[in-house]
């Protein structure tokens, strides 16, 4: 693991506290469903989210103010099933149905920070799942395109993202191995399920100089942060991880 430790965690923590004042406005505008939506992001949930950010992210190596603010703003508990909602801000993955999980908060933040997303970027996500990672990306990028192979999860994520007001996210039901060529090239690509090798189609759809975060492997996995070069890819850093396997045909079928 080659992650940079934060140079000034207290400075980032101050940013967290300052952002707290904006949370009520976020709840009103993002939930967009009247009082019922607002009640679901209560003071207790916001306090749990702040504790998650301070103890699980800033205390480790998440130092990007934009990523910290995004993790503080996005209501993770609204992206998980009611049965596990009480555990939404704990440092662990959670089941979301259909044999899939939502990654632990630290992994979401780590992958997002590693991609160094700018406001003008177009981002492709493979593995929508609950829609939580897409929501985080939505606050950082101009456009987010996300693909989920399980139709029920894609439909649920689309509804959740729409209800919460994430208007710059498009959800597609499809095979992540093939990417989404209609909107390529992408500045950044993030993959939230593990193929055995990096899919060539995703490399082709990434801009030269662009970054990709992708877990690779079966029995043993590593998260790779890659940069596309003129001749292929360059691995910038790795991290041991455990993701659900990526499914679907690895090539276009006729």
Beta strands, then each sheet from edge to edge (+ up, - down):
strand 1: 94-97
strand 2: 100-102
strand 3: 122-126
strand 4: 143-148
strand 5: 169-173
strand 6: 186-195
strand 7: 206-217
strand 8: 221-228
strand 9: 233-241
sheet 1: 1+ 2-
sheet 2: 5+ 4+ 3+ 6+ 7+ 8- 9+
end
